[in-house]
Amino acid sequence: MTRPMIEVEVTVRGMTCDSCRRYVEESLRGVPGVDSVQVANWQDGRALVVAHRNVSGKDLVQAVEKAGYSAEILDRRTIEKAEPAARRHDYDLVIVGGGSAAFAAALRASELGAHAVIINDGLPIGGTCVNVGCVPSKTLIRAAEELHRASHPRFHGVRAAAGVSDPAALFEQKRELVNELREKKYVDIVSGDSNVTLLEGHGRVTGQHTVEVNGRGISARRILVATGASPFVPDIPGMAESGYLTNETAYELNEIPEKLIVLGGRYIALETAQMFARLGSRVTVLQRSERILPNESEELTEALAGYLRKEGIEIRTGVQIESVAREEKTVRVKARINGISETIEGSHVFVATGRRGNASGLGLEEVGVAVGSDGYLPVDEFLRTSSSSIFGAGDVIGSPMFVYTAAYEGALAAENALAGDRMSARDYAALPWVIFTDPQVAGVGLDEKQAREKGIDVDASVLPMDLLPRALAAFDTRGFIKLVRNTATDRLVGARVLAPEGGELLMELSLAIRYEITVSDLAARFHPYLTLSEAVKLAAIGFTRDVKTLSCCAG
């Protein structure tokens, strides 16, 4: 059965971010007689409104203007709207997975007036980030940093001592925060939403529109797979029998490992290595590549390695692990390091050798959906799998694997899944990222090598932290900031930061890249003296002037 409705396309001007998009949608949805509203993305500036025939274009324009934007009616047509999909299917969207991508998708579907169900299995609700990733690791990293700073005062005349008196209490405090955020930011958010249902159980895709959970078949217009990723553990002789830690278990300890052997040299490995070293572990990092963080420049990785070694962390590169064996409380890792056989002893092994997608075992292959040999789910620019009715989002589709990109992908996948032909491509332009070592490693856009590989003529300005007044006043001048610009346009194309709290610099740089702000403009803007952000201004000035010759408050 159908009913006559109108479909109105509205151009909206003045939106500058995703919050604007949501505000415009809410304003239009508040017009009496409006059935549904979709603003695919704020950059496009178009809203598609389905409403009863008595709703006028003037009503819609006034609602947008009242929200602080301007609008114009592009098109208005009569349509025959089918009865709600829930009458043909159990739900509009079935989401397999329970992390940030899944919740963002469910909430976006609800905003669009659709009914969604989240089916979660494996990790508790909230997925990797809140349970075994971002939240627990950064909580313990901050605790370790506080301990380190208290134990290593940088100022004359200051004496301090610190230690971990009760490791179990520290880990319990972390668990309490994890439990609180899981409830407040996930469970409670959807529990009051009548459009979202939460089910516990293993979801298995049984058709293009059907999923089975707990012996029950559920149908939907579209299916979204958002099952995340898991630690990849290499098949090393003796590893399974000897026991090992990953990010899913290391942050659940009630003790500090006496001697920790870390396999891997990328962000999870380095963050965890420094954290436990500062909490009291003796730490050895074994990295297969010739450098830690091998995708970054040598000047950055060598500087970071130097800082970590100064804290007592042993870093070995060019490592090929041959076997692992345990005898009572001692674990022995046999390896060839730069061609020489060695045995490294410790009390615990932490494995951070990569991730593997969780797309296998969901029945996808049986219904004709392609799954990679590494467990990741291939998708196109609209987040569609090889099936037009099944979408993917979050870590299960591979890089970039951040909680904020997972949430973005989840919301976009929901929009595209429910939008019919009006889909939006994913866009990771000016994507910022941070590694939470101390000093932090942070970046956005292209480095010099990447830019030149794309045929862009670039130059760079490097500001050592010992030229930043904030760093001098803190007696902590570790690191640098590097800006990379297009020499033809003077526009910023990328940045790399190695500095304490360096991640806090990224959003100014990200916005400069996104909105094509020139380096000259960055140099001309006011940056408060003795702030970390002044590093951006000084680095920008460095393209045309020698910063060493400037007075403190460079203009």
N, C-alpha and C positions, 0 to 999 in steps of 0.2 A: 504494500500500500504506500502511496506517495501523498505529499501535501504540497500545494503551491507556496513557494517562498521567493525571496529575492536574494541575489548574490551581488554585493557591491564591492567594487575595487576602489580603495581610497589611497591617494598619495599623501604621505605624512612627511612634513619637513621640520627639521630641528632636532631630531633624535641623534644622540652622540654616543650611546652605549647600550648595553643589553638591558640595564635597568629602565632606560627610557622606553625600550620596546615593550617590556612587561607593563609599564605604567600606561602606555597607550592602549594596550590590549584590555587592561582592567577598565579603563575609561570607556572604551567602546562597548565592552561587555555590560557595562552598567546602564546602557540605553534600553529602556523598556521595549521588548519585542525582539531584541537581538538574540539569536540562537547560538551562534559561535563566532569567534574572532581568531584570526591567525595573522600574526606579523612574523614572517619567516626569519628576518634578521633586520637589525636597525639600519645597516648600510643601504639595503635595498629601498627602505622607506615606503613599503607598500603594505597595506592591510587588506585582508580579504574578509568581508563580513557577510554572514548568512543571517537573514532576519525575516520577520513576518512582513507581509506586503505593505502594511500601514506605516512602517518605519521610513522616514524620509531621509534623503541625503543631507538635508540641513541639520537634522538631529545628530547625525554622525559627525559632521564637520564641527558643530558646536561642542560636542563632547571632547573632541581632540583639542579644540582651541581652549576650552576650559582647563585642560590638563597642561596648557602652556606651549602647545605646538600649533603649527598651521596645517591645514588639510584642504584637499581638493578631490572631488568625485571624478574618478577616471571612467568608470563603467558601472552600469546598473542593468541587470538582466533578471528575468523570471526563470526560476528553476523548479523542478519537481524533486523535492527532497524525500529520500526514502525514510522509512521508519528507522529509529535508532539501530545501530549495528548490534547492540546488545541483544536485540530480539532475534537476530540470526546467528550470533555467536555469543559465547559466555562473556567475553570481554572484547574491547577494541584492541588492547595490546597485552600480550603475555610477555613478561620479562623474566628470563632465566638468569639468576644471579642476584646478589643482594648488597653490592658495594655502591660506591658513589655514582657510577654510571647508571646503575639500575634505579637508584632513588631519584636522580635528576630526570631520568626518562619518565618515571611514574608521575612525578610532580608536574612535569611539562605536559604530559598527556592529560592530567587532571585540569590544568589551566585551559586546555583546549576543549574541555567539556567531555573528554573521553574517559572510559573506564579501563583501569589497568590492574594487573595482578603481578606481584613480585613473588617469585618462587626461589627460595634461598636454601642452599645446602653447603656443607663444608665449613668455612669460617663463619663466625657469628655475623648477624646483621651488621652492616657497615663495611664488610670486606677487609681488604689488606690495610688501608690507610689507618682507620681508627683502631683496629685490633692488633695488628702485628707489623705495622709500617710506620707511617708518618708520626702519629701521635705518641706511641710508646718510645720510638727511637729518639725523637726530638726532645721529649721530656727527660730521658736519661742523658742525652747529650748536654742539655742545659744544666742538669745537676752536676755532671762531670766538669763542665766549664766553670761553674761556681766554685767547686772544690779546687780546681786548678788555679783560678785567680786568687783565691784566698791563700793558697800555699805558695804562690809566686808573686808577691807584691812588687810593683814596678817603681815604687817611690821610696826615696831615701827617708829613713827615720820611721818607716812603717814595718812592724814585725807582726807576723800572723802565722798560724798553723791550723791545718784542717785535716780531717780524715773521715773515712766512712766508718761510723761507729755501729751501724745497724743496717747491713745490706738488705735484709728482708723487709725492713720498714720502707726503704727507698723503693723497692720493687712493688710493694703493696700500695704505696702512694700513687705510683704509675697506674696500677690496675684500677684503683678507684677513679682516676681521671678517665681512663678508657671506658669503664662502665658508665660513668656519668654522661660522657659525650655520645656513646652509643645510644643511650636512651633519649637524650635531649635532641640530638641532631639527626637521628634516624627513626627510631621506633615512634617517639612522640609526634614527630612531624607528620607521619602518614596515618597515625591512629585516629586523628580527628578529621581525616579526609575521606568522605564517603565514596569518592571515585577511585580510591586505591585500596586493594586487598593485599594482605601479606600472608603468604603460606610458607611453612617450613617443610622441606622435603626435596628429594632429588628430582629435578625436572628433566624429562627426556622428550626430545622432539620426535613426534611420531608421524607428522605430515606437514604440508605447507602451511597449515593453519591450526595444528593441534599439538598439544604438549600433554604428556602424562605425568602425574605426580601423585604419590601415595595410592597408586592403583586407580586413580580417577583421571579421566580424559577431560581436557579443557580446550575449548576452541576460541580462536580470536581472529580478527581481521589481519593482524600482523604479529610477528614474533620478534623479540629482541634478545639476542644472546649477549650477556654482560657478565660472564663468569670469571673474569680476571686472569691472573697468571700466578704461577707458583715458582719457588726456587728450583733452579736446575742443578741437580747434583750429578757430577760426572761419574762414570762407571770406573772407579779406581779400585783395584784389588784391596780388600780389607776395610774399605770405608764403611760399608753398612755394618759389618761386625764390630767395628771399633766405636761406632757412635759418633755423631757430629751435631753441631748446632747450625741453624739457619735463622733468618729473620723471624720465622714463625715460632722459634723456641728460645732463642738467646735472650730475648727481653722478658722472658717468663721465669728466669732463674731467681733464686733467693740468695745467691752467693756471687762473689766476684771470682772468676776463674783465676787461678794462680798464674798459669802461663798459657796464653791463648795463641794458637796458630791460625792465622786468617788466610784462607785460600781465595785469591782474587785481589784486584787492585783498582777497582772502579768505585762508584760512589757508595754503595752499601758497605763494601769491604772497608773503605777508608773511614767512613763515619763511625762504624762500629769499632774498628781498631783503636781509633783515638779515644772514643768514649770509654772503653774498658781500660785502656792504658792510664787514663786520668783517674779512673776509679781504683786503680791499684794493680791491675794485671801487667805482667811482662808480656809484650806482644811482638810477634814476628809475622810480617806480611809476606806471603809468597805469591808473586805475580808472574803469570806466564809470559806476558809481553816484556819488551825491553824497558818500558816505562810504566808507571802508574798513570791512570787516565790517558791511555794512548791516543785517544781521539783529539786531545787538546795539544796545544803547542808545547814544545820542549821547554821553553823558558818558564812557562807556568807550572808544568808538572815537576820540573827539577826544583823550582823554588818551594813548592808545597812539600815535596819529599824531604827537602832540607829542614823545613820547620818541624815536620813529624819526627824526623830522626833526632832533632834537638830535644824532643820530649822523651826520648828513650825508645822509640818504636824502631824495630829493626825491619828494614825493607829490602827484600831480595827480589831481583827481577831476572828474567830469562830462565824461569823455573819450569821444569817438567816433572810433575808428580808421578812417581812410579808405584807406590803402595803406601798403605796406612796400616799400622798394627797397634794394638793396645795390650799392655801388660799391667794389670791392676789399675793404678791411678795415673799411669804414664802412657801417653799416646806418642807414637813415633811415625813421622812422615819421612819416607825415603824419597829423595828427589835428585834429579840432575840439574844443577844450577850452573848455567853457562858451560855445560859439558862436563862438569865435575860432580861425582856422586857424593851426596851428603845426607845425613840423617838429622832431622830437627825434632827435638823433644818438647812436649808440652803437656798440659793437663786437659785441654779442650781444643777441638778443631771447629772453627766457624767457616762455613762454606758460603761464599758469595761469588759464584762463578757464572752468574747469569740467571735468566728467567725463562720459563716455558709457559706457553698459553694453555688455558684450561678449556679448549674447545673439543677435545677428544672425549669419548664416552658419553656424549649427549644425544646420540642417534642422528647427528647431522649428516654423516656420510650415507646412512641408510636411506635418507630422503633426498639425496642428490646434491647436498651442499658441500662444496669443497672445503677441506680442512688441511692446513699445512702439516708437514711432517714434524714441525717443531711445536705443534699444538695450537698455533695461532690461527685465527679466522680471517681469511682474506676478504676485504671489502673494497668497494669502489669509493669515489669521492663523495657519494651520497650516503655512505655507510651501509650499502646493500651488499649482501653476500651474493653468491652465484644464483640464489633464489630471490625473486623480486618481492616475496612476502616475508623474508627473514633478514633481519638487520643485525649488525654487530656494533659494539661500542665498548670503550674502556681498554684495560690492559690486554684483554683477550684478542684484540686486533693488532697488538704490537706497538712499536714506538710511534709517538712519544708516550712514555708510561709515567704520567704524573696524575695526581688525584684531580687537579684542576682541568687537565685535558680530558680526563675520563668523564667528569661532570658535564663538560661542554659537549662531548660526543654523545652522551646519554640524552641530553635535552635535544640536540640536533637530530639524533636518530628517531626520537619520538615524533618530532615535527615532520620529518620526511616520511616516516612510516604512515602517518595519518593524513598527509597532505595531498595524496593522489599524485598528480603530475607536477605540482608546484614544489619542487625540492630545492634545497640549498646545498652547495658543496661545502665540505669542511675547509677551514682556513686556519692555518697555524702561523700566519705571518707575524713576525716580531714576538715569537714565543719565548718568554724568559724562563730560565731554569737556575736552580741553586743546588750546590753540594754543601751540606752542613758540617764540613770540617771547620777547624779554627786555625788559620783564617779560612773563611768561606771561599769557595770557588763559584763564580756566577757568570752567566753569559746570556746574550740575546743576539739574534741575527747571525751574521757571517763573521768568521775570522778572516785574516788576510789571505790565507791559502784557499779557503772556500770561495771567497769573492773572486780571486784571480782565476780559479777553475771555472767560474761562471762568466769569465770574460769581462769583469768589471775592473777598471783601473782604479786602484785604491792606494792610500797611504795611511799611516797610523801615527797616533800620538800616545806616548806612554808616560804616565805620571807615577813615579815611585811614591809610596805612602810617606816617605820621609820629607816630601815637599808639601804635605797636607797639614795645615795648622792643627786640625782636630787630632790627627795621629801623633803629632809632636807633643801636644798637651797631655795626651794619654800615655806618653812614653811607650807607644806600641806602633812601630812604623813598618810592620811586616806587610809585604805585598805591593801591589800596583793596580792601576786601572789603565786599560788600553782601549782607545776609541779607534774605529776603522771607518773612514769616510770615502765616498765616491769623489775622486778628484775633479771630475767633470761638473758635478752638480753641488758639491759641498755638503751633500746629505749624508747623514749617518747611516751606515749599512750594518754595523755590528759593534759589539763591545765584549770585553772579557775583564773580569774583576777577580783579583786575589787579595782579600782584605778582611779583617775582622768585621763582621756584620755587613759584608760587601753585598749581600743579596738585597739590602735595603735601597741600593742605588738603581736597581734594574727597571723599575716602572717608569722613571723619567726617561731612561734610554729607550725602553720599549715603545713608549708613546712617541718619542722623537722619530723612531724608525717608521712606525705605523702612519704617522701624519706628515712624514717627509719634512721634518724640521731640520734646517741646516745647522751645521756645526757652529757657524757664525752666530746664529740665533741663540744657541745654547750658551756660547761664551758671553753674550750680551745680557743674559737674564740675571736677575738678582738671585744669589745663593747665599743664605745667611752664613756669616763668618763662624768658624769653629763648628761647623756641621760636617757630617760625612758627605753630604750632597755637594759641598764645595769642590770635591774631587772631580765632579763632572765638568764644572766650569773651568777649573784649572787645566784639565786634560784637553778640553776644547780649545782653550787659549794656546795650548802647546803646539797646535798645528802651525801657528804663525809667529809665536814668540817663545823665547827661552824663559820658562817659568822661574828658573833660578834667579833671574834678574829682577823679578817683580817684588814689590813690597807685600806685606802681609795681606792687606785687603785689596787684592788685584782688581782693577776695574776694567 
